[in-house]
Amino acid sequence: MYADVIIDITHEKLDKIFQYRVPKELEGTLETGMEVVVPFGKGDHERHGYIVGFSDTCDCEESRIKDVKGPAEGSVAIESRLVQLASWMKEHYGGTMIQALRTVLPVKRQEREKEQRNLQLLLPREAAEKQRDTYLRKSQKARARLLSALLETADGVLPWEQVSREQKVPLSVARALEAQGVAELVSSQVYRNPVGEKEKEETPIVLTGEQEAALRTFREDYRQGKRGTYLLWGVTGSGKTEVYMAMIQEAVARGRQAIVLIPEIALTYQTVRRFQNRFGNRVSIMNSRLSAGERYDQMMRAKRGELDVMIGPRSALFTPFPALGLIVIDEEHETAYKSGQVPRYHARETAEHRAALEGASLVLGSATPSLEAFSRCREGQYRLLALQNRIDGRTLPRVETVDMRRELKEGNRSIFSRSLREQMEESLAKGEQVMLFLNRRGYAGFLSCRSCGYVVKCPHCDVSLSLHRDGKMRCHYCGYETAKPKQCPSCGSPHIGGFRAGTQQIEELVRREFPEAGVLRMDMDTTRNKGGHEKILAAFARGEAQILVGTQMIVKGHDFPGVTLVGILAADMSLYADDYRAAERTFQLLTQAAGRAGRGRKEGRVVIQTYTPDHYSIRAAAAQDYLAFYREEMEYRELMGYPPAAHLLAVLAASRDEALLEKGMYYLKQIALRIAKKNGLQVIGPATPAVGKVRDTYRKVLYLKQEDYACLTEAKNRMEEYIELNRGYQDIWIQFDFDPVTGL
């Protein structure tokens, strides 16, 4: 028998399969996905690699084949279906096979199992009481005290760590009881549980007519063995989570497991509590904030079928369930589902492929679906399930758009409009809660006029120009540049510049102007430590503060019934980022932020502060009208040839040698141009991205556009082959990013 092995070295020239002989003593002990030790290279140095398959025939001369030395110590095997998924990711997104294998392996090494020791009484009760009296007569007080503690329990069992601490007895006392046959120390494995124990609550969930209709469609398909992709499109507060749980219950009832992806770790706290109420202790989480031991234990619990539901951000997609039946991606429109590391995979597409491999269904949920997901519904690839009303007859919040240009003309230079300030005072007087969302996406990018709202844009790419330290404004798609204007080119106003306030300044201003109100701030700084998200959200949920100030992490899926007012500061910040998706981001952020208001019994109110109130994304967000936004945005994408109307491949390159980088990108562009002659590929750049130099490393990006994704894959493959054959690329770092979701 021969094993096909990928060597664990991230290098393009080694991104191929090497064959090794399986010695007879190892036959039956090795499996696909296992990490093994093999001899490699001229000196037969020991290297680690992953088995990706087996064969009965040798592909080269038998004398050249070397033996597998054995499994790597402490390694964790990758499930065979995840190896197949890694192979697809490598082909679909670029990079090496070993990079893809590392991505799908949620835990890299075995961790020491956590043990719990219990002291267990061995004697019958009457005999134990006599033995205690004997200890007391002999003045063996520690033994008597320990035995008394055991007699006070109902089952004669005590956790050793607890009893030794409380009774202040050393281990030698327990050993003495063992030697006399009085008691016994028994060790057992316990899992490190990051979510704690909670029994499920047997409270019936009553679904609305819309929820029931969505569930019925899914349930009928599932029971008939139909496995497809569904888009659950529901307005904020329409009860999508209840539908997810009912769908998961359907899968669990058939012995299958489910993965629930959430875009932010900040959402874990509320999500887990809701799922634990429904599924009890068969729910866990997987994320980067867990310790290595916690992550290992959750993976092993999943692998052994001891969990029904795994919740977590993007990496939880690779949970090794034995019988995966359903994948749910909540807030599927979020950019967090796109990896920034090689392979730059998108969780939506990767989940779709994993579901196909596993025979599972995929459910995407959002109040503001990505254009990709909604267009696939229109094309019949996904099935649309709609929830157009909030539960319990609650109404959507009343939205007011404030033109900050008018506020400036009328003498208000504060970051708070007069309307927002008045409504904050009113809400606080009533004991209600307020959320202030600072839209900081695109923070350091564009220039806009505070008097008329004009934004300096690229005349060729219809994205905003970014201001650089040298005073030049540049387009990061095509390289166009111009000087920074001193006055607004549209109205001549001197009030042209960038937005300078951050969440900390907003918090200080709120504390100064509303000294009686408790204020919490939630951003990257305040949530850096483990448990930071949970502490802030739990404190706000308990009513310990009336005002929560934060960035986009506060507007994603949280449910606070006490919030009646949401203020959106600087709504334009994301609108003019140097990104063709800027209008989509803005609509989604504003709609999601507005959806945090009025989720309890009281009516919700939203104030959107903007310098461009007539922009279609802001008008549609204020009206909570997704279809109106979708129609206008798709016209723009079709006109400009951007996804999902066409596909876009960004070729990212970096090198410490600027001249070498320029030369390397020139030749990659020539390859793209040769392909373009055959199939109409559009080639743009190379250009300098938003940050052109990091730690003395220069960066460039080349864009390729084409309606056919396969054409871009061919271009990627041709470039990878060229890179592998040319030594000059050894000092150039290359990444491929298909349909990028953020500005580069």
Rosetta blueprint (number, residue, H / E / L):
1 M L
2 Y E
3 A E
4 D E
5 V E
6 I E
7 I E
8 D L
9 I L
10 T L
11 H L
12 E H
13 K H
14 L H
15 D L
16 K L
17 I E
18 F E
19 Q E
20 Y E
21 R E
22 V L
23 P L
24 K H
25 E H
26 L H
27 E L
28 G L
29 T L
30 L L
31 E L
32 T L
33 G L
34 M L
35 E E
36 V E
37 V E
38 V E
39 P E
40 F E
41 G L
42 K L
43 G L
44 D L
45 H E
46 E E
47 R E
48 H E
49 G E
50 Y E
51 I E
52 V E
53 G E
54 F E
55 S E
56 D L
57 T L
58 C L
59 D L
60 C L
61 E L
62 E H
63 S H
64 R H
65 I L
66 K E
67 D E
68 V L
69 K L
70 G E
71 P E
72 A L
73 E L
74 G L
75 S E
76 V L
77 A L
78 I L
79 E L
80 S H
81 R H
82 L H
83 V H
84 Q H
85 L H
86 A H
87 S H
88 W H
89 M H
90 K H
91 E H
92 H H
93 Y H
94 G L
95 G L
96 T L
97 M H
98 I H
99 Q H
100 A H
101 L H
102 R H
103 T H
104 V H
105 L L
106 P L
107 V L
108 K L
109 R E
110 Q L
111 E L
112 R L
113 E L
114 K L
115 E E
116 Q E
117 R E
118 N E
119 L E
120 Q E
121 L E
122 L L
123 L L
124 P L
125 R H
126 E H
127 A H
128 A H
129 E H
130 K H
131 Q H
132 R H
133 D H
134 T H
135 Y H
136 L H
137 R H
138 K L
139 S L
140 Q L
141 K H
142 A H
143 R H
144 A H
145 R H
146 L H
147 L H
148 S H
149 A H
150 L H
151 L H
152 E L
153 T L
154 A L
155 D L
156 G L
157 V E
158 L E
159 P E
160 W H
161 E H
162 Q H
163 V H
164 S H
165 R H
166 E H
167 Q H
168 K L
169 V L
170 P L
171 L H
172 S H
173 V H
174 A H
175 R H
176 A H
177 L H
178 E H
179 A H
180 Q L
181 G L
182 V L
183 A E
184 E E
185 L E
186 V E
187 S E
188 S E
189 Q E
190 V L
191 Y L
192 R L
193 N L
194 P L
195 V L
196 G L
197 E L
198 K L
199 E L
200 K L
201 E L
202 E L
203 T L
204 P L
205 I L
206 V L
207 L L
208 T L
209 G H
210 E H
211 Q H
212 E H
213 A H
214 A H
215 L H
216 R H
217 T H
218 F H
219 R H
220 E H
221 D H
222 Y H
223 R H
224 Q L
225 G L
226 K L
227 R L
228 G L
229 T E
230 Y E
231 L E
232 L E
233 W E
234 G E
235 V L
236 T L
237 G L
238 S L
239 G L
240 K H
241 T H
242 E H
243 V H
244 Y H
245 M H
246 A H
247 M H
248 I H
249 Q H
250 E H
251 A H
252 V H
253 A L
254 R L
255 G L
256 R L
257 Q E
258 A E
259 I E
260 V E
261 L E
262 I L
263 P L
264 E L
265 I H
266 A H
267 L H
268 T H
269 Y H
270 Q H
271 T H
272 V H
273 R H
274 R H
275 F H
276 Q H
277 N H
278 R H
279 F H
280 G H
281 N H
282 R H
283 V E
284 S E
285 I E
286 M L
287 N L
288 S L
289 R L
290 L L
291 S L
292 A H
293 G H
294 E H
295 R H
296 Y H
297 D H
298 Q H
299 M H
300 M H
301 R H
302 A H
303 K H
304 R L
305 G L
306 E L
307 L L
308 D L
309 V E
310 M E
311 I E
312 G E
313 P L
314 R H
315 S H
316 A H
317 L H
318 F H
319 T L
320 P L
321 F L
322 P L
323 A L
324 L E
325 G E
326 L E
327 I E
328 V E
329 I E
330 D E
331 E L
332 E L
333 H L
334 E L
335 T H
336 A H
337 Y H
338 K E
339 S L
340 G L
341 Q L
342 V L
343 P L
344 R L
345 Y L
346 H E
347 A H
348 R H
349 E H
350 T H
351 A H
352 E H
353 H H
354 R H
355 A H
356 A H
357 L H
358 E H
359 G L
360 A L
361 S E
362 L E
363 V E
364 L E
365 G E
366 S E
367 A L
368 T L
369 P L
370 S L
371 L H
372 E H
373 A H
374 F H
375 S H
376 R H
377 C H
378 R H
379 E L
380 G L
381 Q L
382 Y L
383 R E
384 L E
385 L E
386 A E
387 L E
388 Q L
389 N L
390 R L
391 I H
392 D H
393 G H
394 R L
395 T L
396 L L
397 P L
398 R E
399 V E
400 E E
401 T E
402 V E
403 D E
404 M H
405 R H
406 R H
407 E H
408 L H
409 K H
410 E L
411 G L
412 N L
413 R L
414 S L
415 I L
416 F L
417 S L
418 R H
419 S H
420 L H
421 R H
422 E H
423 Q H
424 M H
425 E H
426 E H
427 S H
428 L H
429 A H
430 K L
431 G L
432 E L
433 Q E
434 V E
435 M E
436 L E
437 F E
438 L E
439 N L
440 R L
441 R L
442 G L
443 Y L
444 A L
445 G L
446 F L
447 L L
448 S E
449 C E
450 R L
451 S L
452 C L
453 G L
454 Y L
455 V E
456 V L
457 K E
458 C L
459 P L
460 H L
461 C L
462 D L
463 V L
464 S E
465 L L
466 S E
467 L E
468 H L
469 R L
470 D L
471 G L
472 K E
473 M E
474 R E
475 C L
476 H L
477 Y L
478 C L
479 G L
480 Y L
481 E E
482 T E
483 A E
484 K L
485 P L
486 K L
487 Q L
488 C L
489 P L
490 S L
491 C L
492 G L
493 S L
494 P L
495 H L
496 I E
497 G E
498 G L
499 F L
500 R L
501 A L
502 G L
503 T H
504 Q H
505 Q H
506 I H
507 E H
508 E H
509 L H
510 V H
511 R H
512 R H
513 E H
514 F L
515 P L
516 E L
517 A L
518 G L
519 V E
520 L E
521 R E
522 M E
523 D L
524 M L
525 D L
526 T L
527 T L
528 R L
529 N L
530 K L
531 G L
532 G H
533 H H
534 E H
535 K H
536 I H
537 L H
538 A H
539 A H
540 F H
541 A H
542 R L
543 G L
544 E L
545 A L
546 Q L
547 I E
548 L E
549 V E
550 G E
551 T L
552 Q H
553 M H
554 I H
555 V L
556 K L
557 G L
558 H L
559 D L
560 F L
561 P L
562 G L
563 V E
564 T E
565 L E
566 V E
567 G E
568 I E
569 L E
570 A L
571 A H
572 D H
573 M H
574 S L
575 L L
576 Y L
577 A L
578 D L
579 D L
580 Y L
581 R L
582 A H
583 A H
584 E H
585 R H
586 T H
587 F H
588 Q H
589 L H
590 L H
591 T H
592 Q H
593 A H
594 A H
595 G L
596 R L
597 A L
598 G L
599 R L
600 G L
601 R L
602 K L
603 E L
604 G L
605 R E
606 V E
607 V E
608 I E
609 Q E
610 T E
611 Y L
612 T L
613 P L
614 D L
615 H L
616 Y H
617 S H
618 I H
619 R H
620 A H
621 A H
622 A H
623 A H
624 Q L
625 D L
626 Y H
627 L H
628 A H
629 F H
630 Y H
631 R H
632 E H
633 E H
634 M H
635 E H
636 Y H
637 R H
638 E H
639 L H
640 M H
641 G L
642 Y L
643 P L
644 P L
645 A L
646 A L
647 H E
648 L E
649 L E
650 A E
651 V E
652 L E
653 A E
654 A E
655 S E
656 R L
657 D L
658 E H
659 A H
660 L H
661 L H
662 E H
663 K H
664 G H
665 M H
666 Y H
667 Y H
668 L H
669 K H
670 Q H
671 I H
672 A H
673 L H
674 R H
675 I H
676 A H
677 K H
678 K H
679 N H
680 G L
681 L L
682 Q E
683 V E
684 I E
685 G E
686 P E
687 A E
688 T L
689 P L
690 A L
691 V L
692 G L
693 K E
694 V E
695 R L
696 D L
697 T E
698 Y E
699 R E
700 K E
701 V E
702 L E
703 Y E
704 L E
705 K E
706 Q E
707 E L
708 D L
709 Y H
710 A H
711 C H
712 L H
713 T H
714 E H
715 A H
716 K H
717 N H
718 R H
719 M H
720 E H
721 E H
722 Y H
723 I H
724 E H
725 L H
726 N L
727 R H
728 G H
729 Y H
730 Q H
731 D H
732 I L
733 W E
734 I E
735 Q E
736 F E
737 D E
738 F E
739 D L
740 P L
741 V L
742 T L
743 G L
744 L L
